[in-house]
Structure formats: C-alpha cells, structure tokens
Amino acid sequence: PPLPPRTRPGEWLEYSPLLIILMVLLGVGWLFSEFSSKPAITAISGLNTYNFLFIMLGALLHWRPRSFLDAVARAVPTTTGVLIQFPLYGSIAALLTTVKGGDAQTLAHYISTFFTSIASHDTYAILMGVYSAILGFFIPSGGGKWIIEAPYVMQVANELQYHLGWAVQIYNAAEALPNLINPFYMLPLLGVLGLKARDLIGFSFVQLLVHTPLVLFLLWALGTTLAYVPPGMP
C-alpha cells in the first residue's frame, strides 16, 4: 500500500532511502567478510547470518524505512520493535566488544578508560547515571542496552572499587528514565491499541523532569553506604 504522507518534519528520515542505503552497504561489507572467510554453507547456516541477510534484503526491497517498518508491523504487530531493534543491538555490542584496533584494544576498553579518567568513587553514580540515561534515548531497551554497556560499566566500577551490585542498580534506575519518553516497554501494548509513543509523551515528559534529579540523588546517596567487594570466581 502507498505510504501515508508525512505529518512532521522529523519524519523525513523515515521516508528517505538514505538510512536504508547506509545500513545495507555496511551489511554487504560484513556479509562479504563472512562469506570470504568461511565456506558458503557454513556462513549461511549461522542463525545470525541468516537473520541478518533477510533483514537487509527486506529493508532493501522496501527502500524506505517507513515502508519496511509498516510491513513488519502488519505481519507481527505486537513484536515489531523487538524483531527489528534487537538484531541491531547485538551488532552494536559485537562492535564494542570484539572489534580491535591497531593496539589490540576494543572500543569498550577505550570507553572504560575514558570514564575511569574522569570519574572517581564519589562521582561514579552520577556520571554513569547521566550517561546511561542519555544513551537510553537512542537505545530504548533495557536488555539490549545492557549488552552494550555492561563491559565497560562494570570494568570502571572494578577499577574505581565501587560496589558492583549497586553499579548494576545504577544502570537499572537510570536506563528506566528515558522510558518515560521512549516507552519501549509498552511497544506490544501500543501495537494492540494502535497508538504511538508520541501519543504518550505529553503525559510522561513532566514525570521525567521530576524524577531525573530525584533518582540521580538517591543513586549517589545510597551508593555511599555500600563497600566494594571484589568479584569472586566460583
């Protein structure tokens, strides 16, 4: 079916093939590397390669993100966001933790080194809380975002000798704040009701303004009551 007309200037990227072209070019590069380093039957039989190939093919055939997302929404209306976004989250996590530079260090290592250089034991809760909340606006998924953040968030906590359990709770609390603007947890319900996230923002934005300073303060204050315990191997 034809695409509905744009109603907001911010929707231009959804109606432009630019994002699809960029994503497919990156995908073709990865597929070339995968098939050139393995026998074809081994490469195609991998579940990740199989899923990735069909996502790229579907996106390319639809040409515009809005058309692709609408088609998936019609096919699986209650799980559209999960099916499309989680493969991308897994890709980002792999880039952060497995791709190494000339010095054999990963991006996760560079990020953790940066935070270690600017944070201290006393400021860890505030800095990580703010960082996790900001990242949540771009990656609105608790589990998917944790896959990306965990390697360097926990490494920084260890290096600063910050309570590891509370470091996880800082992530949990801070990453929930953007859900007031990006209600990822409500995607299945929004699909059933025929609503979009923009329909809720007017009600939830005020809650974000009220809760953000309160949550960050409590994360810092309660964190001062806990002592660091080194991780133990079973």
Secondary structure, DSSP 4 states (H G I P E B T S, - for coil): -PPPPP-SGGGGGGGSTHHHHHHHHHHHHHHHHHHHHS-HHHHHHSHHHHHHHHHHHHHHHH-SHHHHHHHHHHHSTTSHHHHHHHHHHHHHHHHHHH-B-TTS-BHHHHHHHHHHHH--TTTHHHHHHHHHHHHHHHS--HHHHHHHHHHHHHHHHHHTT--HHHHHHHHHHHHHGGGGTS-GGGHHHHHHHT--THHHHHHHHHHHHHHHHHHHHHHHHHHTT---------
